[in-house]
Amino acid sequence: MNQKKETAIFSAGCFWHVEDVFSKIPGVIETEIGYTGGYAKNPTYEQVSSGKTGHAESIKITFNPKKISYEKLVDIFWKIHNPALINRQSADIGSNYRSAIFYLNKKQKETALKSKNKLQKKFARPIATEIKKAIEFYQAEKYHQKYFQKNQKIKCNI
């Protein structure tokens, strides 16, 4: 049976936490964490952490749109971090922890912008989340993938 698949790419702080949340959502087929939004080719974690690559810690989500919509994924994205913070989430500080939605097509862009505008009405401070066209996504090192699943004693404080 061939199921339809779509992709979403988000940045919302530490990618371990973001992956942990999205990997448990019914309709999500696969999650992959990595780096995007910058200019350095094939960056490493250490390079991205330096803030000199322009990349953000990100998640690429493969999902079944018959089971969960892109709009619902965006709603979850807003709920799992503070989109009004600039270049930080919780104790994590730096441009690599910025909030961003990287759209892959016109429909995703429109959905993200509409959702951001709706959410802005509920926030006293401006929403800092970038909404940008997706560029190349670089997979993070293997030890970062499914980090909380592999290290169950570690808990995220967000």
Residue frames as a rotation matrix with the C-alpha (Angstrom) as fourth column:
MET 1
0.584 0.812 0.000 0.00
0.812 -0.584 0.000 0.00
0.000 0.000 -1.000 0.00
ASN 2
-0.480 -0.760 0.438 1.50
0.776 -0.601 -0.191 3.32
0.408 0.248 0.878 -1.07
GLN 3
0.401 0.633 -0.663 0.62
0.865 -0.500 0.046 6.10
-0.302 -0.591 -0.748 1.35
LYS 4
0.556 -0.155 0.817 0.87
0.383 -0.824 -0.417 9.76
0.738 0.545 -0.398 0.44
LYS 5
0.158 -0.597 -0.787 3.71
0.960 -0.093 0.263 11.61
-0.231 -0.797 0.559 2.16
GLU 6
0.714 -0.058 0.698 4.46
0.191 -0.943 -0.274 15.28
0.674 0.328 -0.662 2.68
THR 7
-0.164 -0.866 -0.473 7.29
0.904 0.059 -0.423 17.10
0.394 -0.497 0.773 4.43
ALA 8
0.896 0.305 0.323 7.41
0.133 -0.878 0.460 19.92
0.424 -0.369 -0.827 6.99
ILE 9
-0.128 -0.967 -0.220 10.52
0.767 0.044 -0.640 21.68
0.628 -0.250 0.737 8.35
PHE 10
0.846 0.426 0.319 10.57
0.086 -0.701 0.708 23.62
0.526 -0.571 -0.630 11.62
SER 11
-0.442 -0.882 -0.162 13.08
0.415 -0.042 -0.909 25.14
0.795 -0.469 0.384 14.03
ALA 12
0.568 0.706 0.424 11.98
-0.152 -0.416 0.897 25.69
0.809 -0.574 -0.129 17.62
GLY 13
0.489 -0.478 0.730 15.02
-0.866 -0.167 0.471 25.57
-0.103 -0.862 -0.496 19.89
CYS 14
-0.479 -0.735 0.479 16.87
-0.702 0.649 0.293 22.40
-0.527 -0.196 -0.827 20.83
PHE 15
-0.218 0.411 -0.885 16.12
-0.866 0.336 0.370 19.82
0.450 0.847 0.283 18.15
TRP 16
-0.941 -0.103 -0.321 16.10
0.041 0.911 -0.411 16.94
0.335 -0.400 -0.853 20.65
HIS 17
-0.679 0.728 -0.093 12.96
-0.005 -0.132 -0.991 18.30
-0.734 -0.673 0.093 22.32
VAL 18
-0.168 0.630 -0.759 11.26
-0.894 -0.421 -0.151 19.16
-0.415 0.653 0.634 19.04
GLU 19
-0.519 -0.079 -0.851 11.90
-0.595 0.748 0.294 15.70
0.614 0.659 -0.435 17.62
ASP 20
-0.986 0.141 -0.085 10.68
0.159 0.678 -0.718 14.03
-0.044 -0.722 -0.691 20.80
VAL 21
-0.398 0.889 -0.227 7.35
-0.334 -0.371 -0.866 15.86
-0.854 -0.269 0.445 20.57
PHE 22
0.032 0.461 -0.887 6.72
-0.979 -0.164 -0.120 15.39
-0.200 0.872 0.446 16.84
SER 23
-0.757 -0.375 -0.535 7.83
-0.516 0.845 0.138 11.74
0.401 0.381 -0.833 16.75
LYS 24
-0.899 0.432 0.072 4.88
0.230 0.605 -0.762 10.86
-0.373 -0.668 -0.644 19.01
ILE 25
-0.347 0.796 -0.495 2.19
-0.659 -0.583 -0.475 12.52
-0.667 0.161 0.727 16.87
PRO 26
-0.031 0.411 0.911 -0.15
0.446 0.822 -0.356 10.13
-0.895 0.395 -0.208 15.03
GLY 27
0.925 0.345 0.162 0.28
0.267 -0.286 -0.920 10.63
-0.271 0.894 -0.357 11.29
VAL 28
0.434 -0.869 -0.238 3.98
-0.876 -0.469 0.115 11.49
-0.212 0.159 -0.964 11.56
ILE 29
0.954 -0.089 -0.286 5.82
-0.057 0.884 -0.464 8.83
0.294 0.459 0.839 9.59
GLU 30
0.285 -0.936 -0.207 9.41
0.920 0.328 -0.213 9.88
0.267 -0.129 0.955 10.25
THR 31
0.986 -0.121 -0.110 11.44
-0.082 -0.947 0.310 12.61
-0.142 -0.297 -0.944 11.90
GLU 32
0.294 -0.945 0.142 14.98
0.904 0.227 -0.362 13.65
0.310 0.235 0.921 11.08
ILE 33
0.839 -0.034 -0.543 16.93
0.251 -0.861 0.442 16.37
-0.483 -0.507 -0.714 12.83
GLY 34
0.065 -0.822 0.566 19.50
0.997 0.032 -0.067 18.55
0.037 0.568 0.822 11.19
TYR 35
-0.314 -0.337 -0.888 20.50
0.379 -0.902 0.208 22.02
-0.870 -0.271 0.411 10.16
THR 36
-0.087 0.281 0.956 18.99
0.979 -0.152 0.134 24.47
0.183 0.948 -0.261 7.68
GLY 37
0.830 0.547 -0.113 18.48
0.556 -0.828 0.070 28.14
-0.055 -0.121 -0.991 7.01
GLY 38
0.468 -0.743 -0.479 22.14
-0.083 -0.576 0.813 29.06
-0.880 -0.341 -0.332 6.74
TYR 39
0.753 -0.246 -0.610 24.92
-0.657 -0.322 -0.681 29.23
-0.029 0.914 -0.404 4.19
ALA 40
-0.285 -0.922 0.262 27.59
-0.885 0.358 0.298 26.72
-0.368 -0.147 -0.918 5.28
LYS 41
0.286 0.297 -0.911 27.72
-0.711 0.703 0.006 23.45
0.642 0.646 0.413 3.32
ASN 42
0.334 -0.080 -0.939 27.64
0.246 0.969 0.005 20.17
0.910 -0.232 0.344 5.29
PRO 43
-0.016 -0.363 0.932 27.88
-0.730 -0.633 -0.259 21.82
0.683 -0.684 -0.255 8.72
THR 44
-0.482 -0.166 -0.860 28.72
0.448 0.797 -0.405 19.93
0.753 -0.581 -0.310 11.90
TYR 45
0.551 0.685 -0.476 27.02
0.731 -0.121 0.672 20.38
0.403 -0.718 -0.567 15.26
GLU 46
-0.006 -0.656 -0.755 30.05
0.848 -0.403 0.343 22.26
-0.529 -0.638 0.559 16.57
GLN 47
-0.863 -0.312 0.397 30.00
0.494 -0.685 0.536 24.64
0.105 0.658 0.745 13.59
VAL 48
-0.065 0.927 0.371 26.26
0.429 -0.310 0.849 25.30
0.901 0.214 -0.378 13.90
SER 49
0.534 0.252 -0.807 26.61
0.840 -0.049 0.540 25.82
0.097 -0.966 -0.238 17.68
SER 50
-0.508 -0.809 -0.297 29.24
0.812 -0.564 0.150 28.50
-0.289 -0.165 0.943 17.05
GLY 51
0.364 0.753 -0.548 26.58
0.406 -0.658 -0.634 30.65
-0.838 0.008 -0.545 15.39
LYS 52
-0.287 -0.622 -0.728 28.81
-0.398 -0.614 0.682 31.24
-0.871 0.486 -0.071 12.38
THR 53
-0.865 -0.037 0.500 26.96
0.368 0.632 0.683 29.07
-0.341 0.774 -0.533 9.82
GLY 54
-0.721 0.674 -0.161 23.59
-0.689 -0.669 0.280 30.82
0.081 0.313 0.946 9.79
HIS 55
-0.456 0.538 -0.709 21.88
-0.013 0.793 0.610 27.45
0.890 0.288 -0.355 10.31
ALA 56
-0.089 0.515 0.853 19.25
-0.987 -0.159 -0.006 26.61
0.133 -0.842 0.522 12.91
GLU 57
-0.948 -0.036 0.317 18.77
-0.127 0.954 -0.271 23.31
-0.292 -0.298 -0.909 14.68
SER 58
-0.307 0.835 -0.456 15.79
-0.952 -0.276 0.135 21.96
-0.013 0.475 0.880 12.76
ILE 59
-0.460 0.258 0.850 13.49
-0.052 0.948 -0.315 19.03
-0.887 -0.189 -0.422 12.24
LYS 60
-0.638 0.327 -0.697 12.30
-0.736 0.006 0.677 17.54
0.225 0.945 0.237 8.97
ILE 61
-0.412 0.631 0.657 8.99
-0.355 0.554 -0.754 15.75
-0.839 -0.544 -0.004 9.42
THR 62
-0.868 0.283 -0.408 7.58
-0.293 0.372 0.881 13.27
0.401 0.884 -0.240 6.96
PHE 63
-0.660 0.701 0.271 3.85
-0.275 0.110 -0.955 12.93
-0.699 -0.705 0.121 7.53
ASN 64
-0.724 0.564 0.397 0.70
0.686 0.525 0.504 11.41
0.076 0.637 -0.767 6.08
PRO 65
-0.941 0.324 0.100 -1.65
-0.325 -0.946 0.009 14.33
0.098 -0.024 0.995 5.25
LYS 66
-0.151 0.920 -0.361 -4.65
-0.166 0.337 0.927 11.99
0.975 0.200 0.102 5.42
LYS 67
0.163 0.152 -0.975 -3.88
0.822 0.525 0.219 11.44
0.545 -0.838 -0.039 9.12
ILE 68
0.206 -0.115 -0.972 -2.56
0.687 -0.690 0.227 14.87
-0.697 -0.715 -0.063 10.13
SER 69
0.815 0.165 0.555 -2.61
0.537 -0.572 -0.620 18.15
0.215 0.803 -0.555 8.26
TYR 70
-0.280 -0.899 0.336 0.24
0.708 -0.430 -0.560 20.58
0.648 0.081 0.757 7.78
GLU 71
0.039 0.398 0.916 -1.95
-0.305 -0.869 0.391 23.15
0.952 -0.295 0.087 9.55
LYS 72
0.946 0.318 -0.068 -2.18
-0.058 0.371 0.927 20.90
0.320 -0.873 0.369 12.63
LEU 73
0.314 -0.913 -0.260 1.62
0.917 0.363 -0.166 20.41
0.246 -0.186 0.951 12.62
VAL 74
-0.382 -0.399 0.834 2.02
0.249 -0.913 -0.322 24.21
0.890 0.085 0.448 12.56
ASP 75
0.540 0.650 0.536 -0.40
-0.402 -0.360 0.842 24.47
0.740 -0.670 0.067 15.51
ILE 76
0.865 -0.294 -0.407 1.72
0.492 0.657 0.571 21.97
0.099 -0.694 0.713 17.46
PHE 77
-0.084 -0.937 0.339 4.88
0.797 -0.268 -0.541 23.89
0.598 0.225 0.770 16.50
TRP 78
-0.049 0.113 0.992 3.47
-0.223 -0.970 0.099 27.08
0.973 -0.217 0.073 18.09
LYS 79
0.808 0.539 0.239 2.59
-0.349 0.110 0.931 25.23
0.475 -0.835 0.277 21.32
ILE 80
0.774 -0.499 -0.389 5.96
0.608 0.758 0.236 23.58
0.177 -0.419 0.891 21.98
HIS 81
-0.379 -0.915 -0.141 8.09
0.923 -0.362 -0.131 26.73
0.069 -0.180 0.981 22.21
ASN 82
0.283 0.412 -0.866 7.91
0.477 -0.844 -0.246 30.48
-0.832 -0.344 -0.435 22.76
PRO 83
0.198 -0.179 0.964 7.77
0.979 -0.016 -0.204 32.06
0.052 0.984 0.172 19.29
ALA 84
0.950 0.161 0.266 8.23
0.154 -0.987 0.047 35.58
0.270 -0.004 -0.963 20.70
LEU 85
0.576 -0.811 -0.103 11.80
0.051 -0.090 0.995 34.90
-0.816 -0.578 -0.011 21.86
ILE 86
0.843 -0.377 -0.384 14.57
-0.499 -0.283 -0.819 36.01
0.200 0.882 -0.427 19.53
ASN 87
0.132 -0.871 -0.473 17.44
-0.451 0.372 -0.812 33.53
0.883 0.320 -0.343 19.05
ARG 88
-0.844 -0.408 0.348 16.71
-0.504 0.382 -0.775 31.49
0.184 -0.829 -0.528 22.15
GLN 89
0.325 0.890 -0.319 14.47
-0.336 0.424 0.841 28.95
0.884 -0.166 0.436 23.81
SER 90
0.937 0.046 -0.346 14.61
0.300 0.401 0.866 28.33
0.178 -0.915 0.362 27.56
ALA 91
0.587 -0.782 -0.210 18.31
-0.006 -0.264 0.964 28.23
-0.810 -0.565 -0.160 28.56
ASP 92
-0.007 -0.575 0.818 19.47
0.890 0.369 0.267 27.70
-0.456 0.730 0.509 24.95
ILE 93
0.590 0.127 -0.797 20.78
-0.034 -0.983 -0.182 30.95
-0.807 0.134 -0.575 23.48
GLY 94
-0.600 -0.794 -0.098 22.02
-0.053 -0.083 0.995 31.63
-0.798 0.602 0.008 19.95
SER 95
-0.224 0.511 -0.830 20.78
-0.926 -0.377 0.018 32.04
-0.304 0.772 0.558 16.40
ASN 96
-0.810 -0.110 -0.576 20.93
-0.346 0.883 0.317 28.25
0.473 0.456 -0.754 15.99
TYR 97
-0.792 0.566 -0.228 17.98
0.558 0.520 -0.647 28.05
-0.247 -0.640 -0.728 18.44
ARG 98
-0.814 0.481 -0.326 15.78
-0.512 -0.859 0.009 30.55
-0.276 0.175 0.945 16.59
SER 99
-0.133 0.885 0.447 12.16
0.184 0.465 -0.866 29.92
-0.974 -0.033 -0.224 15.75
ALA 100
-0.582 -0.086 -0.809 11.47
-0.721 -0.405 0.562 29.32
-0.376 0.910 0.174 12.06
ILE 101
0.391 0.640 0.662 9.09
0.079 0.693 -0.717 27.65
-0.917 0.332 0.220 9.65
PHE 102
-0.661 -0.623 -0.418 10.72
-0.447 -0.121 0.886 26.64
-0.603 0.773 -0.198 6.37
TYR 103
0.383 0.920 0.085 8.01
-0.398 0.247 -0.884 26.20
-0.834 0.305 0.460 3.76
LEU 104
-0.551 -0.562 0.617 8.32
0.203 0.627 0.753 23.85
-0.810 0.539 -0.231 0.80
ASN 105
-0.578 0.419 0.701 5.52
0.774 0.009 0.633 25.21
0.258 0.908 -0.329 -1.38
LYS 106
-0.706 0.335 0.623 3.07
-0.165 -0.934 0.316 28.10
0.688 0.120 0.715 -1.74
LYS 107
0.354 0.910 -0.216 0.33
0.003 0.230 0.973 26.37
0.935 -0.346 0.079 0.25
GLN 108
0.201 -0.359 -0.911 2.66
0.937 0.340 0.073 25.81
0.284 -0.869 0.405 3.23
LYS 109
-0.832 -0.523 0.184 3.78
0.472 -0.842 -0.259 29.45
0.291 -0.129 0.948 3.08
GLU 110
-0.357 0.787 0.503 0.18
-0.313 -0.608 0.730 30.68
0.880 0.103 0.463 3.09
THR 111
0.530 0.540 -0.654 -0.75
0.365 0.550 0.751 28.33
0.765 -0.637 0.094 5.95
ALA 112
-0.171 -0.705 -0.689 2.24
0.967 0.014 -0.254 29.42
0.189 -0.710 0.679 8.04
LEU 113
-0.889 -0.175 0.423 1.64
0.170 -0.984 -0.050 33.16
0.425 0.027 0.905 7.46
LYS 114
-0.005 0.976 0.220 -2.08
-0.260 -0.214 0.942 32.88
0.966 -0.052 0.255 8.22
SER 115
0.501 0.146 -0.853 -1.36
0.642 0.598 0.480 30.90
0.581 -0.788 0.206 11.38
LYS 116
-0.531 -0.777 -0.337 1.31
0.828 -0.392 -0.400 33.36
0.179 -0.492 0.852 12.53
ASN 117
-0.730 0.312 0.608 -1.01
-0.143 -0.940 0.310 36.33
0.669 0.139 0.730 11.98
LYS 118
0.376 0.906 -0.195 -3.78
-0.045 0.228 0.973 34.61
0.926 -0.357 0.127 13.93
LEU 119
0.300 -0.349 -0.888 -1.42
0.889 0.439 0.128 33.79
0.345 -0.828 0.442 16.79
GLN 120
-0.693 -0.642 0.328 0.01
0.513 -0.759 -0.402 37.33
0.507 -0.111 0.855 16.86
LYS 121
-0.060 0.779 0.625 -3.38
-0.251 -0.617 0.745 38.61
0.966 -0.112 0.233 17.98
LYS 122
0.827 0.376 -0.419 -2.95
0.228 0.456 0.860 36.58
0.514 -0.807 0.291 21.20
PHE 123
0.107 -0.896 -0.432 0.61
0.987 0.149 -0.064 37.77
0.122 -0.419 0.900 21.96
ALA 124
0.824 0.097 -0.558 1.57
0.280 -0.926 0.252 41.09
-0.492 -0.364 -0.791 23.54
ARG 125
-0.048 -0.925 -0.378 5.07
-0.350 -0.339 0.873 40.91
-0.935 0.174 -0.308 22.01
PRO 126
0.333 0.120 -0.935 5.81
-0.942 -0.008 -0.336 40.45
-0.048 0.993 0.110 18.30
ILE 127
0.860 -0.070 0.506 6.18
0.083 0.997 -0.003 36.87
-0.504 0.045 0.862 17.09
ALA 128
0.157 -0.912 -0.378 9.86
-0.709 -0.371 0.600 36.44
-0.688 0.174 -0.705 16.18
THR 129
0.125 -0.073 0.989 9.38
0.300 0.953 0.033 33.29
-0.946 0.293 0.141 14.10
GLU 130
-0.555 -0.361 -0.749 10.88
-0.638 -0.394 0.662 33.51
-0.534 0.845 -0.012 10.62
ILE 131
0.491 0.608 0.624 8.85
0.126 0.659 -0.741 32.11
-0.862 0.442 0.247 7.75
LYS 132
-0.077 -0.695 -0.715 11.27
-0.802 -0.384 0.459 31.36
-0.593 0.608 -0.528 4.92
LYS 133
0.709 0.209 -0.674 11.53
-0.643 0.583 -0.496 29.23
0.289 0.785 0.548 1.81
ALA 134
0.767 -0.406 0.498 13.22
-0.032 0.750 0.661 25.93
-0.641 -0.523 0.562 2.62
ILE 135
0.355 -0.756 -0.550 16.77
-0.896 -0.107 -0.431 25.50
0.267 0.646 -0.715 1.40
GLU 136
-0.013 -0.405 -0.914 19.04
-0.208 0.895 -0.394 22.51
0.978 0.185 -0.096 1.71
PHE 137
0.752 0.277 0.598 18.54
-0.650 0.166 0.741 20.47
0.106 -0.946 0.305 4.87
TYR 138
-0.191 -0.887 -0.420 21.66
-0.550 0.451 -0.703 18.82
0.813 0.096 -0.574 6.30
GLN 139
0.690 0.454 -0.564 21.14
0.118 0.698 0.706 15.78
0.715 -0.553 0.428 8.50
ALA 140
0.446 -0.496 0.745 22.63
-0.886 -0.365 0.288 16.09
0.129 -0.788 -0.602 11.99
GLU 141
-0.594 -0.780 -0.195 25.12
-0.702 0.621 -0.347 13.56
0.392 -0.069 -0.917 13.25
LYS 142
-0.229 0.514 -0.826 23.77
0.000 0.849 0.528 10.10
0.973 0.121 -0.195 14.00
TYR 143
-0.714 -0.108 -0.691 24.11
0.638 0.306 -0.707 10.45
0.288 -0.946 -0.150 17.77
HIS 144
-0.899 0.433 -0.067 21.60
-0.374 -0.839 -0.396 13.35
-0.228 -0.331 0.916 17.72
GLN 145
-0.432 0.775 -0.461 18.86
-0.541 0.186 0.820 11.36
0.722 0.604 0.339 15.93
LYS 146
0.465 0.748 -0.474 16.13
0.009 0.532 0.847 10.08
0.886 -0.398 0.240 18.30
TYR 147
-0.478 -0.828 0.294 18.29
-0.260 -0.186 -0.948 11.32
0.839 -0.529 -0.126 21.19
PHE 148
-0.299 0.413 0.860 15.65
-0.954 -0.145 -0.262 11.12
0.016 -0.899 0.438 23.92
GLN 149
0.775 0.569 -0.276 14.52
-0.581 0.813 0.044 7.68
0.250 0.127 0.960 22.76
LYS 150
0.345 -0.747 -0.569 18.10
0.173 0.646 -0.743 6.40
0.922 0.158 0.352 23.01
ASN 151
-0.782 -0.623 -0.033 18.78
0.217 -0.222 -0.951 8.23
0.585 -0.750 0.309 26.30
GLN 152
0.071 0.994 -0.078 15.56
0.410 0.042 0.911 7.73
0.909 -0.097 -0.405 28.26
LYS 153
0.048 -0.101 -0.994 17.00
0.997 -0.057 0.054 8.97
-0.063 -0.993 0.098 31.56
ILE 154
-0.914 -0.375 -0.153 17.46
0.355 -0.924 0.143 12.45
-0.195 0.076 0.978 30.09
LYS 155
0.150 0.989 0.002 14.42
0.945 -0.143 -0.296 14.69
-0.292 0.046 -0.955 30.28
CYS 156
-0.539 -0.221 0.813 13.81
0.556 -0.818 0.146 18.00
0.633 0.531 0.564 28.57
ASN 157
-0.629 0.232 -0.742 12.83
0.649 -0.369 -0.665 20.88
-0.428 -0.900 0.081 30.83
ILE 158
-0.943 0.307 -0.127 10.81
-0.328 -0.796 0.508 22.74
0.054 0.521 0.852 28.20
